[in-house]
Amino acid sequence: MKKKLMLGLLAFALLLTGCGKQEDGTIRITNVSYDPTREFYEAYNQMFEEHYQDTYGETVEVIQSHGGSGAQARSVVEGCNADVVTLALEHDITLIQNTGLIDAGWKEEFSDDSSPYTSTIVFLVRKGNPKQIQDWNDLIREDVEVITPDPKSSGGACWNFLAALSYAKTVNKEESGQQDFMRKLYSRVSVMDSGARGATTTFVENKKGDVLVAWENEAITIQNSYAGEYEIINPSVSILAQPSVAIVDDNADANGTQEVSRQYLEYLYSDEAQRLIGTYGYRPADAEILKEYADKFELTIDLWSIDDFGGWDNAYETYFDDGALFDQIYNHS
């Protein structure tokens, strides 16, 4: 435990001060990301470092940080010296842009709206699916205990909420019926962690709950890591989750890492990285490479999009800002 604490303090110190070119010539950049990308970026960072060394003959070291997406965005606003951010949703990057740290137009800076991979929201249940959970309507049953993180701190939790609401809007045409469904759903949530990985720990390690509402890639990771212990249930309706990436221009300019940061994010679109993305349970943005992983992803789910909710600014105002729908239903569930 002491060793882990010291390593954590060292990583935090590097996040604050360690970017840019070091005395030995190593170029250090920091990627501030969200919870369930840990395993992917551990592999990707090594791939990129090798690619950059082979291509440009220079050594790059990538420092990685993970947490709830909203909390990570706030940490950058409050001074975390990130060169790039790879967060769970566009809105979190927009919050950083609004401080002047990220230049306007970041969404058009890279392909596919600066979203090199996508995911969706699924259910993770224990072996044998003892509660016979098949769709969202099963999650409001009184005998079902749901685990999902808090939309106030977790971007993944916002996607979870909107995925559930997509189902509610599909089966209930009246707004009152939709809100009643969401109120019942959140009344079944027994633990609301600050981030998606915390929710996974609650469900998998602490054995709480009957169903985890999770990123598809997170569910795939757990299923692979605990062979035979968990099953993925694909709901009839979900949402196309589009994590976003951006250079933190103000920091990268000050650190002298603007070009390396650009290369770091652009390389996510390379064939090698797109296949790595598929291997780690994300859906590659490249349609042809996605087809190579067709056996891994359920492609027949009815996927809504953030545009169906008027974009992120409207979604936050309607559902996640203080006093909006989430507060109304959760405070009265």
N, C-alpha and C positions, 0 to 999 in steps of 0.2 A: 504494500500500500504506500509506504514511504517513497519507494522508487517511482511508482506511478505519479505521485504528487509532484516529485521533483521534475519528472519528464513533462508533466502538464505545465508547470511553472516556466520551464525552459521554452516550451513551444509558445506559450503566451508572450514571453519576452521577445522571441523572434518575430511574432506577429506585429509587435509594436515597433521594433527597431531594425529588423534584420533584412529588409529588402534592398535590391539594387546590387551593384557589383561589389564583391568582397575583395579583400587584400590579395587573396590567392587567385583572383581572376574569375571565380565562380559567380555566375549571375543568379541571384536568389529572387524568386517571386512568390507571392502568397495568394492562394486561392481560398476564399471564404465561401463555403458551400453549405448545403443542408444535410440533415441527418442521414438518410439512407444511401447517400453516394459514397460512403466511406470506402467500401471494398472496390468499387469501380475506380475511384480516383487514385487509390493506392496502386492499382495496376496501370492506369493511364499515365500517371505522373512518371513512372519508370519508363514507359514506352516513349513518352515525349522527350524525356531527358536523353535517352539513347538516340532518338531521331535527331534532336538538335545537335548533339555531339557529332553524329555521323555527317550531318548536312553542313554545319557551320564551323565545326572544330572547336566549339566552346562548350564549357560545362555549365549546365543549368541545374539548380536545385529548387524544387517546388515544395513550399511549406503549405500544409493543409490544415484547415479548420472546419469543424462541423458543429451543427446545432440546429435548433428550430429555425426555419427560414426567416420568419419575421424577426426573431431575436438576433440572427446573424446580420440582417440588414441594419438593425439599430446599432449593432456593435461597430459597423463600418461608419455610420453617421457619427458615432461618438468617438471615433479616432483610431479604430483598428486599421492598420496600414495595409489594406488589401490592394493588390494589383489587379486582380480579377475577382468577380463574383459569379458563382454558378448556383443560382437560387431556385426555389421551388416554383415561384410564380413571378410573372412580369411585374406585378404591383410592388413587390419588395424592391426590385431594382429601380422602379420609378420613384420610390421614396428616397433612395440614395441620389438619384438624378435631381430631385427637387432641392437638394442641399448644394448643388453645383459640383459635386464630386464626379459625376458621370455626365458626359456631354449629351445634349439632346440628340435624338436620332440614333441612339444605340441599338434600337430594335431592328433597324435596317442595316446595321454594320456587318452582320453575318447572315448567312442563308437561313431560310425557313423561319423568319422573324426571330433570329438569334436563338433558336431552339434546336440544338443538334440531336436531341433525342426526345421522345415522348413516353408517356406511360398512361395508365388508367387506374381506377380504384376497384379493388376486388375484396373478397372475404377470405380470411384464413381461419380454418376451424381445426379442431383436434381430430386425430385418426378415427375414422368411422363416422364422422359428423354426427355425434350423439344427439344433438338437438334437431337434426334433419333440416338445417338451414339451407335454403335454395335461392331466396331472393330477398329484397329489401323488406317486404312485408313480414318476413319471419323475424326481423330484428326488433319489431315493436311488441312481440309477444312477451307476456309477463314472466315467462320462465327462461328468457334469454338475457344474458348479461353481456353488454357490448363494451369493447375497448376502442377508443379513438382519441387522438390528441386534441388539444385546445386551439381553435382557430385564432385566438388572440395572439398566439406566439408561433404557431406552426403553419407553414404554407400548405403542407400535405393535409392538414386538418381542414383547411378551406376547400381544397379539392374534394375531400370526403363529404363535407357538408353539401357542396354543389352537386356531387354525384347522387347523393340521397334525394336532394331536391329535384333533380332531373327525373328520377323515378316518380316522386310525388306529383310532379307536373304531368307526367305521362298518364298516370292512373286517376288523378283527381283534377278535373277542369276548374273547380271552384278554389279560389285562393284560401278560403277558410279550411277546406279539406286538406290542402297542401300544408298549411301551418299546423293543423292538428296532427298530421302524420309526423312532421318534424319534431313537434313537442313530445309526442310519444316515443320517438326514436331516442331523443336525448335524455328522456327520463330513464332509459334502460342503460345509459352509460354509467359504469360504476367507478372508473378511473379515467381522468382526463389529464394525460401527461403534457408537458410543454412542447414535445417534439415527437416526430414519427418513430424514431429509434427508441425513445423512452417508452412509447406505447407498446412497441414490439417486445421490449424487455419485460414489461408488466405482464404481457400475455404469455410469452414463451418461458422466461426464466422464473417469474413469480407465480405462474400458473393461474393468473386471474382471468376471469371472463370465459364466455363460450365462443365468441367470435371477435376477431380483430379486423376492423375496417382499415385497409392498408393499400399502399402503393403496390401495384402489380410486381414491380421488380423486388420490393422488399419481401413480398410473399414468396416469390420464386426462390430468393436467397435462403429464406427460412426452410422451405420445403427441401431444398438441396442439402442444407446443413444438418437437418434433423430427419434423415431418411426414414420414411414410414410413419412419422409421428404427426404430421400435419397434412391437410388437404386444402387446395385452393378451390373456392366456389366462385364462379363467374356470374354476377348478377345479370338480369336481362337488360338493364339500363345502367350506364355509368357515364363518365365524362372523359374527354380527351385532355389529359393533363400535359401541359407544355412547360416544363422547366426552362428558364431563360439564363443566358450567359451575357456578360458585359465586362469591358475593361473599366476599371475605376480610374478614369483619365487623370484626375488631379493627382492621385497618388502615383500612378505609373509615370507621369511626366516628372514628378519630383524625384522619383527613384531612378529615373533613367531606364525604365523597363517597358516603355510603351510598345516597342517593336517585338520584344520577346513575348509580352503578354498577348499581342495580336496573333503571333505564331502559335501560341499555346491554345487559344480558342479556335483558330482556323483549323488546326490539326485534328480537332474533334470531328471534322467533316471528312477526313481522309478515309479511304476504304478500310485501312487497318484499324483505325479507331472506331469506325462504325460497326465493324464486326466485334470488337471488344465490347462495345455498348450492348449489342445483342447478347453476347455471352453472359453479361452481368444483369440481364433481365430487363433492360430498357429497350424501347422500340426504336430502331435506327431511323433517322430522318430520311435516309436514302431508301427510296421505295423498292429498288431492286435488291438491296441487301436485306431489307425487312423480309422479303419473300424467302430468303434463306433460313429464316427463323420462324417460319409459319407454324411449325409444330410446337413452338414454345408459347405462342400467344393466341388467345382466343380472339379472332378477328370478326366475329359475328355479333359482338355486343353492340347494342344501340348506343353510340357514343354522342352525347351532347358536347357542346363546346362553350368556352367562356363567352363567345359572341352571342349565344342564346340567352345570356344574362346581361347583355348590354355592355360587355367589356368589364375590365377589372375596376375602373373607377366607379362605375354604377353598381357593380357587385358589392364593393366595400361599403358604399354609402347605404345600400339596401339591406345588406346581410351582416356585415362584420364591424362596422364602426360602433362606437359606444352608443347604446340605446337602439341599435338596429335589430333586425329580426333574431339573430342568434341570441343576443342578450334577452330579448323578450321571451323567447321560448325556453331558454335554459334557466332563467331566473324564476320561471313559473312551472318548470317540469317536475 
